[in-house]
Amino acid sequence: MGCARKTDMRTKARACGFTLVELLVAIAVMALLAIVSWRGLDGMVRAQQQTRERADAVLALQTIMDQWGADLDALQAVERTEPMAWDGQVLRLTRRSMRQPDEGAVVVAWALRSVDGQAQWLRWQSAPVRTRGEWTDAWTRAAQWARTPSTAERRQETVLMPLAGWQLFFYRGGAWANALSTNTAGSQPQTPGGLGNAAASIPDGVRLQLTLPEGGALSGVITRDWVSPLLGGGKS
């Protein structure tokens, strides 16, 4: 009778709850499931963030390239001025004003310079110029801005994007050549087409090569070609 009562008590205890070992096993399994779930959720969040960063970088790059193409499309050939000049560090352009045609021309400069310890691609634009003296002053300031900008000149610049390096190539005579080896200002006028010296100094095409820094949303080398509208071509 005594043994039977002890057996009944053990059966009732087991029916009422879990043993300590069973609880520990259940807690371990739940912890493992929580870790696996957290890692999966974290990976999904990271993937979404990377996709969003890449999409934002692509959109920003597209906007910058649109501005690049717009500056080249609006090149203005004014005699005894330079519509384009490249010295390996800064590209200077004389282009039509973006707002009103009667506002005159503007001088635009693109350059690679360190900003807060990081190499950045920048764009600078002058106020509208209407006389040759104003153009000369803006043209000189654009070259100075690329190297040792003043506080006033920094207000006219736009920081575009981090950049490891860039190169330019001009298309002339049916071939591409490094822009530094071509003389844009010294070309002969193309009399059959009715072009003056300034218009003839604009190359038939411009190839831009950008080297993006490693570790960003975008990296590697990007190439963009532009065809001069004087040849009847479209935008790049």
Phi, psi and omega in degrees: 000319181295317180296321181295321179294321178296319179297319179296321180294319179294320180296318178295321180297317180294324181288339184273343183186190182258157173279167179299320180297317180296321177296317179297318179296317180297318179296319179297318179295317179296321178295319179296317178297322179295319179296314180297318179295318180296318180295320178295318179293319179296318178296321179293319179295318178297318180297318178295320179294317178296319178297318179294318179296319179294318178297319178295320180294319178296317179296317179296317179296319179297320178296317179296317179294327176296319178294320177301310180296322179295320178297317181289321179296332184263013178308135182243120182267100178250128183300145183064025169226174177248121176285338183204138177210135182228127181243014180096343179238319184230137172255122179251138183229144168254118185226164176293151177296146183279345186259292182237134181301329183277002178282350181098191180267167173228152175260129181241142178227140174241133183208159174250122184211153179284129176232116182055041176082005180233136179291123183232145172272131186229157175231138180233146179219137179274171169288161179302141179242140183238344179240163180294328177295318178295321178296315180300318179296315180293322180297318178291318179297325179298320178291320179292322180301322183294338185249304182227078184288144173275173179298320180295320181290329178295332179293340181262005181258158176233123176280120188267302186191155173294142183212135179274332180179165176208152180223153178235141175229139179252143179259116180217140175060030177083015181211153175272141177216152177304134185299332180289338182268001179249150181253097184288329184275343187256015181290151178281148179295142180267083185299325178302326180268359180074024182265140174278182182301315183295315180293322181291340181283347177285124181295159179292333179204156178230127177251124180252128176240118179252134174253110182276143182292152177288153176092354179267182178295328175236143179210168180103198183250131178243134180242134179226125180254143176233140179246132182296132176298339178296340178267001182085009180276168178266193179287165180289000000 
